[in-house]
Amino acid sequence: MQEITLKDLDSRLQKQVENARKAIDKNPAYAVDILSNVVSRNPGCLEVRKILRQSQQKATRGKSKGLGGFLSKVTSLPFSMTSNAKLKKDPGAVMEAAEQLLSANAANPVAHKMLGAAAEALELQETAAFAYQELYKLDKTNTESAKLLMSAYIAAGNNKEAIEVGDAAYRANPTDDEVQALIKKASVHQTMEKGRWEQDESFRDKLKDEEESQKLEQAGRAKTGEAGLRSMIAEAKKEVEQEPGNLNFYRDIVSNYRKLGEYDEALEWVAKARELEAGRADANLERLMGTLKREKMQAAIAAAEESLEANPEDAAAKAELEKLRAEERVFRRDQAESLVKRYPNEFSFRFELGELLFEDDEIDKAIENLQLALRAPKVRINSLILLGKAYLKKGFHDMAAEQFQSAKSEITGMNEQKKDVLYQLGQAYEQQGEMDKAIAEYKALYGVDISYRDVAQKIDEFYSKK
């Protein structure tokens, strides 16, 4: 089953959803009835399910200790006993049952877990992530909920979010190997998405053979504390001795030194990798060296900030901090310009330079580089968004709207980046006087996150004038 957007629904259903949305505050039970029917008929529409959840939360607020709390307890046993059979036979029915429970108590953890499992069975990855996200919100100290959410985020491609949840779970329970393995898995996927090492290759395609793949996966299950990282570094160094031309082992060493914060050692091994024939032709290694140097500078800045915080009146510490910040800024700009000059056809470097130029308020130069960066698939969406913001700064509202509209259509699902795009698109329309179009974007954002920036205020003002 595929996830669909609200706009994919029949126009009559869209109207019903809109009516339900308007009724949430005054008559949430009515909204729940309407939205439950729409979700039952269209289980892949996550946007409607999110609005339904808002309605259920509003309708059952303060009732969790009544019937809802009772249902939460009595349904846990039968579901645990029959979940596998139900999921295999009819996961859609399990989703409906979960929503019925949530209509009685929106804080029912069993129902959220049922919904997540059923969504996974139907390969509705974003819906599963949403279900487990709601489960995790109920108790962020529950490591099992954190692991379910991490796995769902990874499946949905939200690796950054998975790492954030994993970091919190690791701090709470540093001995849980499964949490550590999930963090490793998300980190690997995130690296692949960014194209840090090679482009358009799968994880296993990057490795020499199945044996190396197994070793890396086993490393992901190892403890990621200092002792574990040093053990993996030692193992990788042994592999380098046996296969000195294999870049993967150098990368493992660099990655683990980086996690330890030992940047000089990491830089030393990047330099060794770049001495190899394959390394000399690898533009990503050069960029990594720049990244490590910048992280080293940022670590020095953090230490200087900590020193100044301990002694705010220390003039020498203030001067040192300002000096370090200025050096880091100059380095980033020089590095970006150097990469663009040396690799003119590596358009992803154009985005980094365009971003810095935008921050320095050199808008025309930023636009020039961002337009070229659109040719690089891995930074295309980010380039569209920043290009739109650059056009807004120039006052070219129609051109800005075109960029945000393109970004909106290319971002699947709803995440923080999509929310930013919706808001910026609304701003572009609003600033050129097209309020109907602006409100349409603000309403779409309001429907998934009422607390986002000042969108609630904008919607309230709109309806107060009608």
N, C-alpha and C positions, 0 to 999 in steps of 0.2 A: 504494500500500500504506500502511496505517496502523500506527502504533506502538501496541502494546498493553502492558498491565501484567501482572505475574506473576499477579495475581488473576483475569485474564481467561482464563487457561489452564484446560484440563481439570483437575479435582481430582487425577487420577492423575499428571498431569505435574507439578503443584505438589508432590506428595509426592516425586516423583523428584528435583526440584530441591532440596527440603529435605534429602533423603538425601545428595545430592552436596555440598551446602553443609557438612554435618557431616563429610564425608570429606576436605575440602580439605587439612587439616593432616596427616592420617595417610596418606592415599592419594590425592594430587592427580591421578594418572593416571586412576584410576577416576572421579573427579569430572569430568575432562575428557571422558571417553567418554560419560557420561550427559548432560552439559550440551551437548555438541556435537550429539547427537541431537535434543535439545529445540530448540536454536537452529535447526537445519536445518529442522525442521518448522514453526517459528514465528520466522522471521527478523525480525519486527517487535517482538519482546519484548526490549527493551534491558536490562531488569533481569537477565534470565537471561544475556545476553551479557556483562554486567559481571562476574557471578559466574564465568562461563566464563573470562574473562580473568584473574581472580585465580587460578583453578586452573591455567591454562597457565603463568602466571608462576611459580607455586610448583613446578610439575612440571618446567619447563625451566631453573630457576635454575642458573647455572653452566655451562650447555650451549651458550651462544651462540657459542662458538668452535669447536664441533664441527659436527655435521650441520646444526644450525639456521643457523649462520653460513654454511655452504656453500650451503644453500638460499636464503638471503637474496641471495647473489650471483648464483646461476645462474638465479633466477626473474625478476630485474629486466629482463633483455633481452626475453624472450618476452612478458612482460606489457606492456612499453612498445610492442612492435610490434603487439600484437593487442588491446590494451585496449578501444579504441573499438568494434571489432566485437563483442567478447565482451559489453561492457556493453549495447550495443543489442540484442543477440540474447537474452541471458539474464543479467541482473545478479544474479539469485539464485544462479546457479551460480558467479559470480565471488565472491560473499560466502562461499559454502561453501569455495571454493578458498583464499580468504584465511584462513579459520579453520583449515584444514588446515595451512597454513604456520605459523600462529601456535602451533599445537599442537606443532610441531617446534621453534619458536623464538619465544617471545613478544615478543622485541625485534627482529623482522624489519620494517624500515621499509617495504619493498615491500608486505608483506601488509597493513599498516595503511593504506597509501595505496590499495591495491586495495579494501579494505573500505569506506573513505570514499567512493570514487568510485561503487561499486556502490550504497551506501546513498543517495547523492544521486540516482542514476538511478531508484531506487524511491521517492524523495521521503520517505525516512526521515531527517528532518533531525537529530533528536537522536542517532540512531545514527551519522550522518556526523560530527557534532561530537565524539562519543566517540572515533571512530576517529582523527580528526585530532588530538585531544587526546593520545592515546597516542603518535602519531607525533611530535608537538611535544615531548613529555617526553623522547624519546630524544636530541634535540639542539635545545635552545632557542636556539641561535645560528643555526639554519637559517631564513633569511628566507622561503624558499618554503613550508616547513612552517607557519610563522606565518601566512602569507597564506591558506593552505588552511583553517587553523583559524579565522581571523577570518571568512572567508566563510561557513563552516559555522555559526559562532555567530550571525552576523547572520540567516541563513536560519532558524535555530531560535528567533530572538527573544532571544538572550542577548547583548544589545548592550553591556552593561557589561563582560562578560568579553571581548568582542571588542576593546573600547577598551583594556583592560588589556594584552592580548597585543600590540596595535598600538603602545602606548606603548613597550614593551620593544623591539619590532622597529624602531621609529623611532629610538630611542636608538642601537641597534646599526648602523643603516643609514639615516641621515637623508636620503639622496638618492633613496630608492626612492619614486617617485611613487605606485605602486600601494598601498603601505602607507598613505600619506597619504590616498589616496582612500577606502580602506576605513575608516580612522578617521573620516573625514568622514561616510561613509555610516552607520556605526554611531551616531555622535553625532546625526545627523538622526533616525534611527529611535528613538533613546532619547528625544529631545525630544518626538517625536510620541506616544510611549507615555505620557509623563508629562503630556501635554496642556498643555505650557507655553504654547503660543500659542492654539490652538483645539482643540476636542474633536470626536472622531468624524469627522475628515476625513483623507483620504489625502494623501500627500506632494504628488502632482501637483495634487490638488484645491485645495490651499492656494495654489498659484501662479496668477497671472493667466492665463498662457497657456503654450504649449509652449516659446516662446522663452525665457521667464524660467526654466523648468525646466532647459533646456539650459545656461543660464548658471550656474545653481547647481551642476549636475553638473560643469561644467568647472572651477568654483572648487574643487570637491572634489579634482580632480586636480592643482591648483596646489600649489606648495610652501607648507607651513604654517609656515615660519620667519617671523621678524619682517618681512623684506622682502615676502614673499608676503601676509601679513596686512595690511600697510599698503597694498599695492597693491589688495587687495580692498576696503579701507575707502574708498580714493580713488574706486574705480569705483562703489561704492554711493552715495557722496555725489553723484556726477554724476547717477546715476539719480534721486536725491531731487530734484535741481534740475528734472529733466524731469517727474517725477511726484511732487509733494510730498505727495500724499494716500495713497501706497502704503506701508502699514505694513511690508511685507516688507523694503524697503530699510533702514528704520530698524533693524529687527531684525538684519539682516546687520551693520550698523555696530556695534551694541551687542555682538553676539556676538564680533566680531573684536577690539574694544577689550578685552573681557573676557578673551580668550585672551592678550592682551598684558599683562594685569594692570593696565591703565590704567582704574581704576574711576571716577575723576571724569569722564573723557570718556564712558565707557559710561553713567553716570547722567545726564549732560547730554543724551544722545540718547534715552534712555528718556523723559525729561521732555518733549522735543520731540514724541515719538510720542504722549504722553498729552495734548498740546495739540490733537491732531487730533480730529475728531468721533468717528471709529472708535476712537481710542485712549482717549478718556474713558470709553467703555463697556466697555473690556477689563480685566476683573479680573486677568487673568494678567500684564498689564503692571505693575499695581500690585504684584503679588507679586514680579515680577522686580526691581522697584526695591528692594524689601525684601531680596531675595536678594543683590543687588549690594552694598548697604550692609553686609550681614552679611559678605560675602566680603572687603570692604575692611577691616572690623574684624578679621577673622581673619588677613588679611595683616599687619596691624599687630601682632597677637598673635604671629605666627610670627617677625616681625622682633625683637620684644622677647625672645622665648625664645632666639633666636640670640645676642642681645646678652648675655643673662644666662648662657648657656652658656659664652661667652668669658670672663666675669668673674663667677663664681658668688657672690662675696662682696659684690657691688655692691647695697647695700640699696635705693638709689634705683631700680635696674633691677627688683628684686623687687617693689617697691611699684607701679611702673608696670605691670608684667605683671598683677598682681592687679587693678589698677584697670581695665585693658583687658578682662580676662576678665569681670569683674562687669558692665561696661557692655554687652558683647556678649550676655550672658545676659539682662539686663533688656530689651535691644532686641528680642531674639527673642520674648520673652514678650509685650511690648507690641504688636509687629507682628502676632503671631498673634491676640491678643485683638481688635485693631482690625479685622483682616480678617473675623473671625467676626461682629463687630458690624455691619459695613457690608454684608456679603454673607451674610446668615443662611441663604440657600438654596444657597450654594456649599459643599456638604458636605465637599469635599476639604480646605477650610481647617480643618474640625473635627479632622481627623487631626493636623495640625501642632500645634494647640493641645493636643489630647489627649496627644500625645507629650511635649510640654514639661511638662504637668501630671503625667504619669507619672514623669518624671525628677525632678520636685520632690516626689514622694511624695504628691501630692494625688490619691489613687486614685479617690475617688468622683466628683470633677469630671472626671477623665480618662475614666472609664467613660461618663459622660453624653455627652461629646463623641465618643468613639469609637463609641458606639452610633449616633449620627447619621451619622458618617463612613461607616458601612457602606452608606449609600445612594449613595455616589459610586463608580462602577465602577472608576475608575483607582486608588483607594486602598483598595478593599474588602478585598483579601487582607491587606495590611499592617495594616488596622484589625482584622480578625479575629484576627490573631496577637497584636497588642498588647493587644487586649481580653481575650484568653485569659490573657495574662501578668498583666493587672490583676486578673482574677478569682483567679488563683493567689495573688497577694499578699493578697487578701482571705480566702483559705482556701476559696473556692468552687470546689472541685476539679471537681465534676460540670459546672458551668457553663463552666469553663475548657476541659474536654475537648470540649464541644460546639463551641466556637469553633475549636479546633485541628482537630477532625474536619472541620468545614466548609472550613477553609483547605486541609487535606490533599486534599480532593476537588476543589478548584478549581485547584490548582497542577498544571499538566501537566508531565510529565517529572520528572527529579530534578536539583535544583540546591541551592545552599547554603540557600536559603530553605526548601525542602521538607525538607531535613535538620533544620533548626531546628524545624520544625513537628512532625516525627516525634518528635524528642527531647522537646519540650515536652509533646506528647500522652502520651508514655510517663511523664513526670514527673507529669502530672495523674492518670493512672491509678494510678501507684505511691503517690502521696500519699493516695489514698482507699482504698488497700488492694486494688486490683484488679490483682494481679501478673500474672495470665495475659494480660490486655489490655496491660499495660505491656510485658511481654516480647515480645509480638507486634510492637509498634512498634519496640522496641530491635533486634529481630532483622531487621526490614526495613531499618533503618539500618545495622546491622552488615554486611548483605549487600552494601551499596554503598560503605560507607566504614568499615572496621574501626577506623580511627584517630580517628574523630569523638568528641571529648570523652572521657568515661569509659565509652562504650558497650561496648567490649571487656571491660572489667572487670565490667560488669553481666551480660553474657552468660556470662562464665566463672563468676561466682559462682552464677548460676542453674543451670548444668549441674553444677557441683560439688556442689550440694545434692540432685540427683536420684538 
